[in-house]
Amino acid sequence: MTLPDKLLFLNVHGVDKSRIRWHRLPVFLGLTYLAMRRRLHDKYNLLNVGKTPVGARFNARHPAIVDLTQKHSICHNKMKAFMHSARSFLLTPIKKRFIHDDFHEIFDKMTLIDQPLFLIIHSVDKSRTGWHRLPVLLGLFYLGIRRHLHDKHNLINIGKTRVAVRFGADEVPFRTTNGMFNDPSDGAAGGQGTFFGRNMPPVDQKDKIELKAPVGVASECPLKSFKFFKTKEVDTGLHDIKKGHCNIRTPWWDGSVVYGSNPSQASHVRTFQDGKLKIADDGLLQHDNDGLAIAGDVRNSWIGVSTLQALFIREHNAICDALLKEYPDMDDEDLYRHARLTTSAVIAKIHTIDWTIELLKTDTLVAGMRINWYGMLGKRFKDTFGHVGGSVLGGLVGLKKPDNHRVPYSLTEEFTSVYRMHSLLPDQLNIRDVNSAPGPNKSPKLTRKVDMINLIGKNGEKELTEMGFAAQMVSMGHQACGALELWNYPVWLRNIVPQNVNGTDRPDHVDLASLDIYRDRERNVARYNEFRRSILLIPISKWEDLTDDQEAIKTLREVYDDDVEQLDLLVGMAAEKKIKGFAISETAFIIFLIMASRRLEADRFFTSHFNEDVYTRKGFEWVNTTESLKDVLYRHYPEMTDRWLNSTSAFSVWDAEPEPYNPVPIYFRRPK
C-alpha cells in the first residue's frame, strides 16, 4: 500500500479490532470509517478482467533516454534506498504495536499519506467503540477514509485491458441497449458480455469443489440427488489470472431489468409508439404466446420482481406522456431514449437513498447515502444552486466528470457473492384482502397463504393475473422479509427448476443453497477470513469472534472443525454478528461501500451528463422531485398508497409507524 493508504488502513483496522466497532460510532465517524474503507477497496478490490489499453509507445534504447537514465539512476537508487530504510525504521515499531499482524504487508505497500489514514480507521476498528457507535460526523469521516483506501487498494485490474473504445460523448447522449458508451474514456466498459471484475485477488479452490454431491450428503437434502454444472470460463489473456467470467447482463444502473441488456431484448419490450413499453391493461406485464412475461430480464423470476417491473414500465410510459406533452416534436426514438434515461435515474436514486437506507438503518448510513446523491450541502442547496464542490459537498451525482479510479467499470465476483440474499424470501406469501376495511396502522385482512414455489415462472404469472397488482403489492408490503441468518434458507429454493435467459425451464432441478456455496468456490472467491483481510477487516481467530450463538458455534465446529480459515463466505456472513440496524453483515457492507458509490461515479449519466441538456428539463425535474419508491407508487396508485401504506418508506413493513421527527440535525446525532 502507499503511505496514504496505510494511514487509512490503520484507522479502519483500528476500529475493526476494537470492541465498539464502526457501526456503533456516531454517524459522522461511521461515515468517515466507511469512506476510508471504500477508498481502500476501490484501489485494492476492483480487478479488471480483459485486455489493457495500448499505451503510448517509445524506444527505451534511444540514446537520449539511455543517457538521461544513466545520469540519474545512481543518485535516484541511493535516495530511494535511504528513504525506504528510513520509513521501515520509523514504521516497524508502529506496525508491531498498533497493527494487526495480517495487515503488515499491505501497510508497507501504502503511500506515506495513506499509512496514517489507515492507522485512523484501524485504531477505530481495534477499539471497543466501533465506527458505528461514533457521532455521525466522525462516523462519516471514518467511512470517508475507508472509501479513499478502498478506491486505491480494492479496485484491481485483472487481465489484459482491451484497447479503449473512444467516442464523442455528445454524439451518444443516451443509454445504449447493450451498456456501451457510458464511460467517456472507454466506450466498451460495462457492456454486455464484458468480464466481471475483482475486489481482491482470486483464491484457487478448484481442489475443494465437487461436481457431484456425495450420496451421504445429498440423501439428507430436499433434492436427494443432484449435480453442479460449471460456469463458462473465458481466457483473460494474462499469466497470473488466466480465466474469468463474462456478464450476460449490463452492470450499470441502466434499468436493464426493465429494458433488457441487448438490442433484441430491448425491441421485445417496446411498442415503437410514442416511446412506450408493452404493458397489459390490468397494469401487469404482458405475456407472449408461451405465457412468458415480457420484460427486460425474466430469468428465474417470481411475481414480486414481475410486479416491480410492471410498476417501472408504467413509470416509463408516464414519462413518455409528460415528455410528449412538453416537447410535441419528439419522435418515438427520442421519447424512448429520454424516458429510459429518466426512469433509470429514478431507479438508481430509489436504490441509493431509499432501499439502501432501509437495509442499513442507522443515522450514519442515512447521512452517507444522501451525501452520495446530494452531498453534505443537502438536497435543498443542490436544487437551488446545482452541484457545488466535489463529491463530499455536492455528492457523486452531478460531478464534472466520471471517475473509474483507473479501472474499467464492471461489477465484481465479490459483489455477486455478497448479494446472495435468498434468505430474504419467505416460504409463503401472505395474501391480503385489499377490499376490506383497513385495520390498525392501515393493515389489511389476511385471506390466505400461497407457497412461494407456486409464485415463480409461468405458474406465478397466472397467479398474479388472478390476484392483481394492488393485492400483490400490498401483500408484499405488509409482510416482513426473512433474516440473513443461519438456518433460514427458504426450503423451496433447495429443490427448484432453474431457467434459461428467455425464462424457459431447464431440465434439471438444483439445490440453490448448495449451488451458492459451490459457485463461490468455483469462481475462486476468497473464503470468509481471507475475504475480510482483503478488505482490511480484522479476521476472526476463533468461532466466538464470529458469533455468540452457542448452537451455531457447535455446528460450525462439526463442519469446519476449528479451522476458521475454511469457513465459506456465505456461511460466515450469515453467522456474523450484525451491526444494530443492519440487515446484512459488515463484511458484505464493505463491498457495498465500494460498489454502490462506484455505480454512480463511474457513469457519465450520473456525473458529467446528469443535467437538463441530456435529460431534458422535464426529465431532469422528474428525477429531482422523486425521492422514494413511495413517490412512484403514489404517482400510479394513489388510492392504494393512501389506504394501505402507513410507514415512511415502502421498503419498511407498511403498517410500521412513520419515522418520528428528530429535531437534532443528522450530522450532530449520536447512535441510539
C-alpha positions as CSV (number, residue, x, y, z in Angstrom):
1,M,0.0,0.0,0.0
2,T,1.0,3.6,-0.4
3,L,1.6,5.7,2.7
4,P,-1.8,7.5,2.5
5,D,-3.4,4.1,2.0
6,K,-1.6,2.7,5.0
7,L,-2.8,5.6,7.2
8,L,-6.3,4.9,6.1
9,F,-5.9,1.2,6.7
10,L,-4.6,1.8,10.2
11,N,-7.7,3.8,11.0
12,V,-10.1,1.3,9.6
13,H,-8.2,-1.7,11.1
14,G,-8.0,0.0,14.5
15,V,-11.8,0.3,14.6
16,D,-12.3,-3.3,13.3
17,K,-10.1,-4.6,16.1
18,S,-11.9,-2.6,18.8
19,R,-14.9,-3.9,20.8
20,I,-17.0,-0.9,19.8
21,R,-16.9,-1.4,16.1
22,W,-17.6,1.1,13.3
23,H,-21.4,0.6,13.3
24,R,-21.6,1.8,16.9
25,L,-19.8,5.1,16.2
26,P,-21.7,8.4,15.8
27,V,-23.0,8.9,12.3
28,F,-20.2,11.2,11.2
29,L,-17.4,8.9,12.4
30,G,-19.3,5.9,11.0
31,L,-19.4,7.6,7.6
32,T,-15.8,8.6,7.8
33,Y,-14.9,5.0,8.6
34,L,-16.9,3.8,5.5
35,A,-15.4,6.4,3.3
36,M,-11.9,5.3,4.2
37,R,-12.9,1.7,3.6
38,R,-14.4,2.5,0.2
39,R,-11.3,4.4,-0.8
40,L,-9.2,1.3,0.1
41,H,-11.5,-1.1,-1.6
42,D,-11.7,0.9,-4.8
43,K,-8.0,0.6,-5.1
44,Y,-7.4,-2.9,-3.9
45,N,-10.7,-4.8,-4.6
46,L,-11.6,-3.9,-8.1
47,L,-9.8,-6.2,-10.5
48,N,-10.4,-5.9,-14.2
49,V,-10.7,-9.0,-16.4
50,G,-9.8,-8.3,-20.0
51,K,-7.1,-6.7,-22.1
52,T,-5.4,-3.5,-21.2
53,P,-5.4,-0.4,-23.5
54,V,-2.5,0.1,-25.8
55,G,-0.5,2.9,-24.3
56,A,2.0,5.4,-25.8
57,R,5.0,3.6,-27.3
58,F,8.6,4.8,-27.2
59,N,12.1,3.4,-27.8
60,A,13.6,2.8,-24.3
61,R,17.1,2.4,-26.0
62,H,17.0,5.8,-27.6
63,P,20.4,7.5,-26.9
64,A,18.8,10.5,-25.2
65,I,16.7,8.3,-22.9
66,V,19.7,6.0,-22.1
67,D,21.9,9.0,-21.3
68,L,19.3,10.6,-19.1
69,T,18.7,7.3,-17.3
70,Q,22.4,6.7,-16.6
71,K,22.9,10.2,-15.2
72,H,20.1,10.0,-12.7
73,S,19.8,6.3,-11.8
74,I,22.7,6.1,-9.3
75,C,21.5,9.1,-7.3
76,H,17.9,8.0,-7.5
77,N,18.6,4.5,-6.4
78,K,20.6,5.6,-3.4
79,M,18.0,8.1,-2.3
80,K,15.2,5.6,-2.8
81,A,17.1,3.0,-0.7
82,F,17.7,5.6,2.0
83,M,14.0,6.6,2.1
84,H,12.9,3.0,2.2
85,S,15.2,2.3,5.1
86,A,14.1,5.4,7.0
87,R,10.4,4.5,6.5
88,S,11.0,0.9,7.6
89,F,12.9,2.1,10.7
90,L,10.2,4.5,11.7
91,L,7.2,2.3,10.9
92,T,8.4,-1.1,12.3
93,P,7.5,-0.2,15.9
94,I,4.2,1.3,14.9
95,K,3.3,-1.9,13.0
96,K,4.3,-4.2,15.8
97,R,2.3,-2.2,18.4
98,F,-0.7,-0.9,16.6
99,I,-1.4,-3.0,13.5
100,H,-2.8,-6.5,13.3
101,D,-0.2,-8.9,12.0
102,D,-2.2,-9.8,8.9
103,F,-2.0,-6.2,7.7
104,H,1.7,-5.5,7.9
105,E,2.4,-6.4,4.3
106,I,-0.4,-4.3,2.8
107,F,0.5,-1.4,5.2
108,D,4.1,-1.5,3.8
109,K,2.7,-1.0,0.3
110,M,0.7,2.1,1.2
111,T,1.9,5.6,0.5
112,L,3.1,8.0,3.2
113,I,-0.3,9.7,3.1
114,D,-2.4,6.6,3.2
115,Q,-0.5,5.0,6.1
116,P,-1.7,7.5,8.7
117,L,-5.2,7.3,7.3
118,F,-5.1,3.5,7.7
119,L,-3.9,4.0,11.3
120,I,-7.0,6.1,12.0
121,I,-9.5,3.5,10.8
122,H,-7.6,0.6,12.1
123,S,-7.4,2.2,15.6
124,V,-11.2,2.6,15.5
125,D,-11.6,-1.0,14.3
126,K,-9.5,-2.2,17.2
127,S,-11.2,-0.1,19.8
128,R,-14.3,-1.1,21.8
129,T,-16.3,1.7,20.3
130,G,-16.5,0.7,16.6
131,W,-17.2,3.2,13.9
132,H,-21.0,2.7,14.1
133,R,-21.0,4.0,17.7
134,L,-19.3,7.3,16.8
135,P,-21.2,10.5,16.4
136,V,-22.4,10.9,12.8
137,L,-19.8,13.3,11.6
138,L,-17.0,11.2,13.0
139,G,-18.6,8.1,11.5
140,L,-18.7,9.8,8.1
141,F,-15.1,10.8,8.5
142,Y,-14.2,7.2,9.2
143,L,-16.1,5.9,6.2
144,G,-14.6,8.7,4.0
145,I,-11.1,7.5,4.8
146,R,-12.1,3.9,4.3
147,R,-13.6,4.7,0.9
148,H,-10.4,6.5,-0.1
149,L,-8.3,3.5,0.8
150,H,-10.6,1.0,-0.9
151,D,-10.7,3.1,-4.0
152,K,-6.9,2.7,-4.2
153,H,-6.5,-0.8,-3.0
154,N,-9.6,-2.7,-3.8
155,L,-10.0,-1.9,-7.5
156,I,-7.6,-4.2,-9.1
157,N,-7.1,-4.5,-12.8
158,I,-7.2,-8.2,-13.9
159,G,-6.3,-9.4,-17.4
160,K,-5.1,-7.5,-20.4
161,T,-7.3,-4.5,-20.8
162,R,-8.7,-4.0,-24.2
163,V,-7.9,-1.1,-26.4
164,A,-10.1,1.7,-25.2
165,V,-13.1,2.5,-27.4
166,R,-13.0,6.2,-27.9
167,F,-16.1,8.2,-28.8
168,G,-17.6,11.6,-28.6
169,A,-19.9,11.6,-25.5
170,D,-22.1,14.3,-27.0
171,E,-22.6,12.0,-30.0
172,V,-24.3,9.4,-27.9
173,P,-26.4,11.3,-25.4
174,F,-28.5,8.3,-24.4
175,R,-28.1,4.9,-22.8
176,T,-27.4,2.2,-25.3
177,T,-29.2,-1.2,-25.3
178,N,-26.0,-3.1,-24.5
179,G,-24.4,-0.9,-21.9
180,M,-21.7,0.6,-24.1
181,F,-20.6,4.2,-24.2
182,N,-21.2,5.1,-20.5
183,D,-17.6,5.8,-19.8
184,P,-16.1,8.6,-22.0
185,S,-12.6,7.1,-21.6
186,D,-13.6,3.6,-22.6
187,G,-16.8,3.1,-24.5
188,A,-16.7,-0.7,-24.2
189,A,-16.5,-0.7,-20.4
190,G,-19.6,-2.2,-18.8
191,G,-21.0,-3.5,-22.0
192,Q,-23.0,-6.8,-22.1
193,G,-20.5,-9.7,-22.3
194,T,-17.6,-7.9,-20.5
195,F,-15.8,-9.6,-17.7
196,F,-16.8,-9.5,-14.0
197,G,-14.0,-7.6,-12.2
198,R,-12.5,-8.3,-8.8
199,N,-12.3,-6.5,-5.5
200,M,-9.4,-8.8,-4.4
201,P,-7.2,-11.4,-5.9
202,P,-8.8,-14.8,-6.5
203,V,-8.0,-17.7,-4.3
204,D,-7.7,-21.1,-6.1
205,Q,-10.2,-23.6,-4.7
206,K,-10.5,-26.0,-7.6
207,D,-9.4,-28.8,-5.4
208,K,-12.1,-28.1,-2.9
209,I,-15.2,-28.4,-5.1
210,E,-17.1,-31.5,-6.1
211,L,-19.1,-31.7,-9.3
212,K,-21.3,-34.3,-7.8
213,A,-22.6,-34.2,-4.3
214,P,-21.7,-37.1,-2.0
215,V,-24.6,-39.6,-1.6
216,G,-24.4,-39.3,2.2
217,V,-24.9,-35.6,2.0
218,A,-27.4,-35.4,-0.9
219,S,-29.7,-38.0,0.7
220,E,-30.3,-35.6,3.6
221,C,-31.2,-32.7,1.3
222,P,-34.6,-32.0,-0.1
223,L,-33.4,-32.7,-3.6
224,K,-31.8,-36.1,-2.5
225,S,-29.5,-36.3,-5.6
226,F,-28.1,-33.5,-7.7
227,K,-25.0,-32.3,-9.5
228,F,-23.5,-29.0,-10.4
229,F,-22.6,-27.6,-13.8
230,K,-19.5,-25.5,-14.3
231,T,-19.7,-21.8,-15.1
232,K,-18.3,-21.0,-18.5
233,E,-14.8,-19.7,-18.2
234,V,-13.1,-17.3,-20.7
235,D,-9.4,-16.7,-21.3
236,T,-8.3,-13.3,-19.9
237,G,-5.0,-13.2,-21.8
238,L,-3.0,-12.8,-18.6
239,H,-0.5,-15.1,-17.0
240,D,-1.5,-14.7,-13.3
241,I,-5.3,-14.8,-13.7
242,K,-5.9,-16.9,-16.7
243,K,-9.7,-17.3,-16.6
244,G,-12.6,-15.0,-16.0
245,H,-16.4,-15.0,-16.3
246,C,-18.5,-12.8,-18.5
247,N,-21.6,-10.9,-17.5
248,I,-24.7,-11.7,-19.7
249,R,-26.3,-8.5,-18.3
250,T,-25.2,-4.9,-18.3
251,P,-23.6,-3.9,-14.9
252,W,-24.7,-0.3,-14.9
253,W,-27.7,1.2,-13.1
254,D,-29.4,1.5,-16.5
255,G,-32.7,-0.2,-15.8
256,S,-31.8,-3.3,-17.9
257,V,-34.1,-5.4,-15.7
258,V,-36.9,-3.4,-17.4
259,Y,-35.3,-2.7,-20.8
260,G,-33.1,-5.7,-21.5
261,S,-29.3,-5.9,-22.0
262,N,-29.1,-6.2,-25.8
263,P,-30.9,-4.9,-28.9
264,S,-33.1,-8.0,-29.2
265,Q,-34.4,-7.8,-25.6
266,A,-34.9,-4.0,-25.9
267,S,-37.0,-4.4,-29.1
268,H,-39.1,-7.2,-27.5
269,V,-40.4,-4.9,-24.8
270,R,-41.1,-1.8,-27.0
271,T,-44.3,-0.8,-28.7
272,F,-42.5,1.6,-31.1
273,Q,-45.3,4.1,-30.5
274,D,-44.6,7.3,-28.6
275,G,-41.5,5.7,-27.0
276,K,-43.6,3.4,-24.8
277,L,-43.1,-0.1,-23.5
278,K,-45.6,-3.0,-23.5
279,I,-47.9,-3.3,-20.5
280,A,-51.2,-5.1,-20.1
281,D,-54.5,-3.3,-19.5
282,D,-54.5,-4.5,-15.8
283,G,-51.2,-2.8,-15.1
284,L,-49.2,-6.1,-15.1
285,L,-46.7,-7.4,-17.6
286,Q,-47.9,-8.7,-20.9
287,H,-47.2,-12.3,-21.8
288,D,-46.1,-13.9,-25.1
289,N,-47.9,-16.9,-26.7
290,D,-46.0,-19.3,-24.4
291,G,-47.2,-17.5,-21.3
292,L,-43.8,-15.9,-20.5
293,A,-43.7,-12.4,-19.2
294,I,-42.4,-9.7,-21.5
295,A,-39.8,-7.6,-19.7
296,G,-36.1,-6.9,-20.0
297,D,-35.0,-9.8,-17.7
298,V,-37.3,-12.7,-16.9
299,R,-34.8,-15.4,-15.9
300,N,-35.5,-17.1,-12.6
301,S,-38.1,-14.5,-11.7
302,W,-41.1,-14.5,-9.3
303,I,-44.2,-12.3,-9.1
304,G,-42.6,-9.9,-6.7
305,V,-40.0,-8.9,-9.3
306,S,-42.6,-9.0,-12.1
307,T,-44.8,-6.5,-10.1
308,L,-41.9,-4.1,-9.7
309,Q,-41.0,-4.4,-13.4
310,A,-44.6,-3.6,-14.3
311,L,-44.6,-0.6,-12.0
312,F,-41.5,0.9,-13.7
313,I,-42.8,0.2,-17.1
314,R,-45.8,2.3,-16.1
315,E,-43.3,4.9,-14.8
316,H,-41.5,4.9,-18.2
317,N,-44.8,5.3,-20.1
318,A,-45.9,8.1,-17.9
319,I,-42.6,9.9,-18.5
320,C,-43.2,9.4,-22.3
321,D,-46.6,11.1,-21.9
322,A,-45.1,14.0,-20.0
323,L,-42.3,14.5,-22.5
324,L,-44.6,14.4,-25.5
325,K,-46.8,17.0,-23.9
326,E,-43.8,19.2,-23.2
327,Y,-42.0,18.5,-26.5
328,P,-44.6,17.6,-29.1
329,D,-41.9,17.3,-31.9
330,M,-40.1,14.4,-30.2
331,D,-40.4,11.2,-32.2
332,D,-40.7,7.6,-30.9
333,E,-36.9,7.0,-30.5
334,D,-36.3,10.3,-28.7
335,L,-39.1,9.7,-26.3
336,Y,-37.9,6.2,-25.6
337,R,-34.3,7.2,-25.0
338,H,-35.1,10.2,-22.7
339,A,-37.8,8.2,-20.8
340,R,-35.2,5.4,-20.3
341,L,-32.6,7.9,-19.0
342,T,-35.1,9.3,-16.6
343,T,-36.5,6.0,-15.4
344,S,-33.1,4.5,-14.9
345,A,-32.0,7.6,-12.8
346,V,-35.2,7.2,-10.7
347,I,-34.4,3.6,-10.0
348,A,-30.8,4.4,-9.1
349,K,-31.9,7.2,-6.8
350,I,-34.5,5.0,-5.0
351,H,-31.9,2.3,-4.6
352,T,-29.4,4.8,-3.1
353,I,-31.5,7.0,-0.8
354,D,-34.5,4.7,0.0
355,W,-33.8,1.0,-0.3
356,T,-30.2,1.1,1.0
357,I,-31.1,3.3,3.9
358,E,-33.8,0.7,5.0
359,L,-31.2,-2.1,4.6
360,L,-28.6,-0.3,6.7
361,K,-30.9,1.6,9.1
362,T,-28.5,3.8,11.0
363,D,-28.2,7.6,11.1
364,T,-24.6,7.4,9.7
365,L,-25.8,5.5,6.7
366,V,-28.8,7.7,6.2
367,A,-26.4,10.6,6.0
368,G,-23.8,8.8,4.0
369,M,-26.2,7.6,1.2
370,R,-27.8,11.0,1.0
371,I,-24.3,12.5,0.7
372,N,-23.7,10.2,-2.3
373,W,-26.6,11.7,-4.1
374,Y,-26.9,15.3,-2.7
375,G,-23.6,15.9,-1.0
376,M,-23.2,17.3,2.6
377,L,-24.8,20.6,1.5
378,G,-28.1,18.7,1.0
379,K,-31.0,18.5,-1.4
380,R,-32.3,22.0,-0.8
381,F,-29.0,23.6,-1.6
382,K,-28.3,21.4,-4.6
383,D,-31.8,22.0,-6.0
384,T,-31.3,25.8,-5.7
385,F,-27.6,26.2,-6.7
386,G,-26.8,23.0,-8.5
387,H,-23.7,20.8,-7.9
388,V,-21.2,22.8,-5.8
389,G,-17.8,21.5,-4.8
390,G,-16.6,17.9,-5.1
391,S,-18.1,14.6,-4.2
392,V,-18.2,15.5,-0.5
393,L,-20.1,18.8,-0.7
394,G,-22.0,18.2,-3.9
395,G,-22.3,14.4,-4.0
396,L,-21.2,11.9,-6.6
397,V,-24.2,12.7,-8.7
398,G,-23.5,15.7,-10.9
399,L,-19.7,15.6,-10.7
400,K,-18.0,17.3,-13.6
401,K,-16.6,14.0,-15.0
402,P,-17.0,10.3,-14.2
403,D,-14.2,8.6,-12.1
404,N,-13.5,4.9,-12.6
405,H,-10.3,5.1,-10.4
406,R,-8.2,3.9,-13.3
407,V,-10.0,0.6,-13.5
408,P,-12.6,-0.1,-16.3
409,Y,-16.0,-0.3,-14.7
410,S,-17.7,-3.6,-14.1
411,L,-19.5,-5.4,-11.2
412,T,-17.3,-7.9,-9.4
413,E,-17.3,-11.5,-8.5
414,E,-17.2,-10.4,-4.8
415,F,-20.2,-8.1,-5.3
416,T,-22.1,-11.1,-6.7
417,S,-21.1,-13.2,-3.7
418,V,-22.3,-10.8,-1.0
419,Y,-25.5,-10.2,-2.9
420,R,-26.6,-13.8,-2.4
421,M,-29.6,-12.8,-0.3
422,H,-32.1,-15.6,-0.9
423,S,-32.8,-15.9,2.8
424,L,-34.8,-12.6,2.5
425,L,-37.5,-14.6,0.6
426,P,-40.2,-16.3,2.7
427,D,-41.6,-19.8,2.3
428,Q,-45.1,-18.5,1.8
429,L,-46.6,-15.2,0.7
430,N,-49.5,-13.9,2.9
431,I,-52.2,-12.7,0.6
432,R,-54.1,-9.7,1.8
433,D,-57.7,-8.5,1.1
434,V,-57.5,-5.0,-0.4
435,N,-61.2,-4.7,-0.5
436,S,-61.5,-5.0,3.3
437,A,-61.5,-2.1,5.8
438,P,-58.0,-1.1,7.0
439,G,-57.1,-2.3,10.4
440,P,-54.6,-0.7,12.9
441,N,-51.9,1.2,11.1
442,K,-53.6,0.5,7.7
443,S,-53.1,-3.2,8.0
444,P,-55.3,-5.3,5.6
445,K,-57.0,-8.6,6.4
446,L,-55.1,-11.8,5.7
447,T,-57.1,-14.1,3.4
448,R,-54.8,-17.0,2.5
449,K,-51.2,-18.2,2.2
450,V,-49.6,-19.3,-1.0
451,D,-46.4,-21.4,-1.2
452,M,-43.6,-19.4,-2.9
453,I,-42.9,-22.3,-5.2
454,N,-46.2,-21.6,-6.9
455,L,-45.3,-17.9,-7.5
456,I,-42.4,-18.4,-9.8
457,G,-42.2,-18.7,-13.6
458,K,-45.4,-19.1,-15.7
459,N,-47.4,-20.5,-12.9
460,G,-46.6,-17.4,-10.8
461,E,-47.7,-15.1,-13.6
462,K,-51.1,-16.9,-13.8
463,E,-51.5,-16.4,-10.0
464,L,-50.5,-12.8,-10.3
465,T,-53.1,-12.2,-13.1
466,E,-55.8,-13.5,-10.8
467,M,-54.6,-11.6,-7.8
468,G,-54.0,-8.2,-9.5
469,F,-51.3,-5.6,-9.0
470,A,-52.7,-4.0,-5.8
471,A,-53.3,-7.2,-3.9
472,Q,-49.8,-8.4,-4.7
473,M,-48.1,-5.1,-3.9
474,V,-50.0,-4.7,-0.6
475,S,-49.3,-8.3,0.3
476,M,-45.6,-7.8,-0.2
477,G,-45.7,-4.5,1.7
478,H,-47.3,-6.0,4.8
479,Q,-45.0,-9.0,5.1
480,A,-41.5,-8.6,6.6
481,C,-38.7,-10.2,4.7
482,G,-36.6,-13.0,6.1
483,A,-33.4,-12.5,8.0
484,L,-30.0,-13.2,6.5
485,E,-29.1,-15.7,9.3
486,L,-28.0,-19.3,9.6
487,W,-30.8,-21.9,9.2
488,N,-33.1,-19.5,7.5
489,Y,-32.6,-20.5,3.8
490,P,-36.0,-21.0,2.1
491,V,-36.7,-24.7,1.8
492,W,-38.4,-24.3,-1.6
493,L,-35.2,-22.9,-3.1
494,R,-33.5,-26.2,-2.3
495,N,-35.5,-28.1,-5.0
496,I,-36.1,-25.7,-7.8
497,V,-36.1,-25.7,-11.6
498,P,-33.7,-23.0,-13.0
499,Q,-34.4,-21.2,-16.2
500,N,-32.7,-20.1,-19.4
501,V,-32.2,-16.5,-20.2
502,N,-35.5,-16.4,-22.0
503,G,-37.4,-17.7,-19.0
504,T,-37.9,-21.2,-20.2
505,D,-37.3,-24.1,-17.8
506,R,-34.2,-26.2,-17.8
507,P,-34.5,-30.0,-17.4
508,D,-32.6,-30.5,-14.1
509,H,-33.5,-29.3,-10.6
510,V,-31.0,-27.5,-8.4
511,D,-30.4,-27.1,-4.6
512,L,-29.7,-23.3,-4.6
513,A,-28.2,-23.2,-1.1
514,S,-25.6,-25.8,-2.2
515,L,-25.1,-24.1,-5.5
516,D,-24.4,-20.7,-3.8
517,I,-21.5,-22.3,-1.9
518,Y,-20.3,-24.1,-5.0
519,R,-20.3,-21.0,-7.2
520,D,-18.1,-19.0,-4.7
521,R,-15.6,-21.8,-4.5
522,E,-15.6,-22.5,-8.3
523,R,-15.1,-18.8,-9.1
524,N,-12.2,-18.6,-6.6
525,V,-13.9,-16.1,-4.3
526,A,-11.9,-15.9,-1.1
527,R,-13.3,-17.7,1.9
528,Y,-14.6,-15.7,4.9
529,N,-11.4,-14.9,6.7
530,E,-9.3,-14.1,3.7
531,F,-12.1,-12.1,2.3
532,R,-12.1,-9.9,5.4
533,R,-8.3,-9.5,5.3
534,S,-8.6,-8.3,1.7
535,I,-11.0,-5.5,2.6
536,L,-8.9,-4.5,5.7
537,L,-11.3,-6.0,8.2
538,I,-9.8,-7.9,11.1
539,P,-10.2,-11.7,10.6
540,I,-11.6,-14.0,13.2
541,S,-9.2,-16.3,15.2
542,K,-11.9,-18.4,16.8
543,W,-15.6,-19.1,16.3
544,E,-16.5,-17.0,19.3
545,D,-15.2,-13.9,17.4
546,L,-17.9,-14.6,14.8
547,T,-21.0,-15.2,16.8
548,D,-22.3,-15.6,20.4
549,D,-24.8,-18.3,19.3
550,Q,-23.6,-21.5,21.0
551,E,-25.6,-23.7,18.7
552,A,-24.0,-22.0,15.7
553,I,-20.6,-22.5,17.1
554,K,-21.2,-26.2,17.8
555,T,-22.4,-26.7,14.2
556,L,-19.5,-24.7,12.7
557,R,-17.1,-26.9,14.5
558,E,-18.9,-30.0,13.2
559,V,-18.5,-28.8,9.6
560,Y,-15.1,-27.0,9.7
561,D,-13.5,-28.4,12.9
562,D,-11.5,-25.5,14.5
563,D,-10.1,-24.3,11.2
564,V,-11.7,-20.9,10.8
565,E,-9.8,-20.3,7.6
566,Q,-12.0,-22.9,5.9
567,L,-15.2,-21.1,6.7
568,D,-17.2,-20.4,3.5
569,L,-18.0,-16.8,2.8
570,L,-21.8,-17.1,2.6
571,V,-21.9,-19.2,5.8
572,G,-19.7,-16.7,7.6
573,M,-21.8,-13.7,6.6
574,A,-24.9,-15.4,7.8
575,A,-23.3,-16.3,11.2
576,E,-21.7,-12.9,11.7
577,K,-23.0,-10.7,14.5
578,K,-24.9,-7.9,12.8
579,I,-24.5,-4.2,13.5
580,K,-27.7,-2.9,15.1
581,G,-29.9,-1.7,12.3
582,F,-28.1,-3.7,9.5
583,A,-29.9,-6.4,7.6
584,I,-26.5,-7.6,6.2
585,S,-23.2,-8.4,7.7
586,E,-20.4,-5.8,8.0
587,T,-18.3,-7.9,5.7
588,A,-20.9,-7.6,2.9
589,F,-21.4,-4.0,3.7
590,I,-17.8,-3.1,2.8
591,I,-18.2,-4.4,-0.7
592,F,-21.5,-2.4,-0.9
593,L,-19.5,0.7,0.2
594,I,-17.1,0.3,-2.7
595,M,-19.5,-0.7,-5.4
596,A,-22.7,1.3,-4.6
597,S,-20.6,4.5,-5.0
598,R,-18.8,3.2,-8.0
599,R,-22.0,2.6,-9.9
600,L,-22.7,6.3,-9.6
601,E,-19.3,7.9,-10.0
602,A,-18.2,5.8,-13.0
603,D,-21.3,6.5,-15.1
604,R,-21.4,9.7,-17.1
605,F,-25.2,9.8,-17.0
606,F,-24.9,10.3,-13.2
607,T,-22.0,12.7,-13.4
608,S,-21.0,14.9,-16.4
609,H,-24.2,14.2,-18.3
610,F,-26.6,14.4,-15.4
611,N,-28.2,17.7,-16.5
612,E,-31.1,19.3,-18.3
613,D,-29.4,19.3,-21.6
614,V,-29.2,15.5,-21.7
615,Y,-32.2,14.5,-19.7
616,T,-34.4,17.5,-20.9
617,R,-35.7,20.0,-18.4
618,K,-38.8,17.9,-17.8
619,G,-36.9,14.6,-17.3
620,F,-34.4,16.3,-15.0
621,E,-37.2,17.7,-12.9
622,W,-38.8,14.3,-12.7
623,V,-35.7,12.7,-11.3
624,N,-35.1,15.6,-8.8
625,T,-38.7,15.5,-7.5
626,T,-38.8,11.7,-6.9
627,E,-37.4,10.7,-3.6
628,S,-38.6,7.2,-2.9
629,L,-40.5,4.2,-4.1
630,K,-43.5,5.5,-2.2
631,D,-43.5,8.5,-4.6
632,V,-43.6,6.2,-7.6
633,L,-46.4,4.1,-6.1
634,Y,-48.4,7.2,-5.2
635,R,-48.0,8.5,-8.8
636,H,-49.6,5.5,-10.3
637,Y,-51.7,4.0,-7.5
638,P,-52.6,7.0,-5.2
639,E,-55.7,5.3,-3.6
640,M,-53.8,2.1,-2.8
641,T,-50.9,4.0,-1.4
642,D,-53.0,6.3,0.8
643,R,-55.2,3.4,2.0
644,W,-52.5,0.8,2.8
645,L,-49.1,2.4,3.2
646,N,-48.5,3.8,6.7
647,S,-44.7,3.7,7.0
648,T,-42.3,6.4,5.8
649,S,-40.7,4.1,3.3
650,A,-42.3,1.5,1.1
651,F,-39.3,-0.7,1.9
652,S,-40.4,-0.9,5.5
653,V,-43.3,-3.1,6.6
654,W,-46.2,-1.0,5.5
655,D,-48.1,-1.0,8.8
656,A,-45.0,0.3,10.7
657,E,-45.2,3.7,12.4
658,P,-43.8,6.6,10.3
659,E,-40.3,7.7,11.3
660,P,-40.6,10.2,14.2
661,Y,-39.4,13.7,13.8
662,N,-35.9,14.2,15.1
663,P,-35.0,17.9,15.8
664,V,-31.3,17.2,16.0
665,P,-29.5,17.8,12.6
666,I,-28.4,14.4,11.3
667,Y,-24.7,15.4,11.3
668,F,-24.8,16.1,15.1
669,R,-26.5,12.9,16.1
670,R,-25.1,10.0,18.1
671,P,-26.2,6.4,17.6
672,K,-29.1,5.2,19.7
